[in-house]
Amino acid sequence: MNQTLPNIATWIIHFGTIHNYLIYVAIAVIACIEGPWISLILGVLLRLGFFFFWPIYISLMIGDVIGDVIWYYVGRRYGHSFIARHGKRFNITEVGVERMTHLFHKHKHIVLFLSKISNGLGLALVTLTTAGMIKIPFGRYMLINIAGQLIWTGFLIGTGFFFSDLYITVDNILGKISIIAIFIVLVFLGYRYFKTLKAKAQNI
């Protein structure tokens, strides 16, 4: 992971200098697969002056929403047969779908919205697939997902921007080390928090 993220950032910068417009298509494709990390990386690159806010924000939004559409379609079109064949690869199980269906019947809109602004609490793919399986109206599904995505993408870009700005502004080694340490601690606490919420969700 320590080498992967810098390598991705380097590739984005290099590709962006050669392909001024195609880079945003590439960003959308990467966001469709792994939105959170690429959003944080682009927040850093935004602060360093390599990109402008709105193009990367829109590209990340489009990529992530396309991913939502794909998983909704998978659930609606293939449902249980997909889970039986490929569910384990994506951590989607019949038990998980059953529990998520129960949650949907009680708090349909809230579950979808919270899933977007928390990266699904570790249950994102189960949530999106189940939404398709129980045939939540597509227009409503998209409206809620886009609303949540607006917040989530902005938060991730802002986080990358904020910490890189602090790192650049501080002009001594001790300060820079402190900022890195704070960032690591916050990531760890966030991971533990979402892991706890995921465990609670699985026990519902």
Helices and strands as residue ranges (DSSP letters): H 4-18, H 22-47, H 53-77, H 79-86, G 87-90, H 94-117, G 119-122, H 124-133, H 138-169, H 173-202
